[in-house]
């Protein structure tokens, strides 16, 4: 059933302007699954115990990430921060320094980590949207509280061959003159997935939207660089003194969250999952293999 039919089934009003937030609120009460066609299936209504466990899980994410993100942004000397989500994930210790070199070179990385296994690509594809969503939800709340404002800067990647024959993959933030073409391509992607606003796109749909844009823009891939305007005065009262210890604790929490998650990683045995956690997530067990594999950026 589509979103309208879902609301009819539950006998509630639609809220297309805040559709994503509305669905998330419904998930607190119902086990709702979204399939590849952007249709929804209601599995069952959550029991009282399940609702409490679900809400506690969401609160625990925020217990860590909110003070970390508030402190990180409040520590900036300049009120304007240009940053990509991948950089935020690393700076907040959601992932280690090897995560993105591995993500963009999974074939080479798999041969280094364990050539007899094949689950790395799936692990990266499943872990990134979940981690991004944790950070993005807090950023969205900070916008509503007027602690930050965010402008999305369209960014493209094309291969460039140097005079020596080396192939580089630079990221380029588009100039104003090229943004019209990007926005038209973005609208094509939004329409194909049934969204009206880019802010409403869920992270597991972002990849499809960006693939459509990249095809329209004739480039390898696209992403959004964030231009974050920070209310430094407003964030002062949220700053943590023990920021670095909190980062380490959060990294431990993320690793444990992935270890016990059977929904997203049920294709991996415990040994293989632990291997990828050590190489891609853990700060303490990071193998620093990024320099051994070709880097995209």
Protein Blocks (a to p, Z undefined) as FASTA:
>chain_A
ZZklmmmmnopacdfklmmmmmmmmmmmpccdddfkopacdfbacdfklmmmmmmmmmmm
mmmmmmmmmmmmmmpmbfbdcddfklmmmmnomacfklmmmmmmmmlmmmmmommbcklm
mmmmmmmmmmmmmmmmmmmmmmmnopaccddddddddddddfkopacdddddddfklmmm
mmmmmmmmmmmnopabfklpcfklmmmmmmmmmmmnopabdcddddddddfklmmmmpcf
klmlmmmmmmmmmmmmmmmmmklmmmbcfklmmmmmmmmmmmklogolmlmpccfZZ
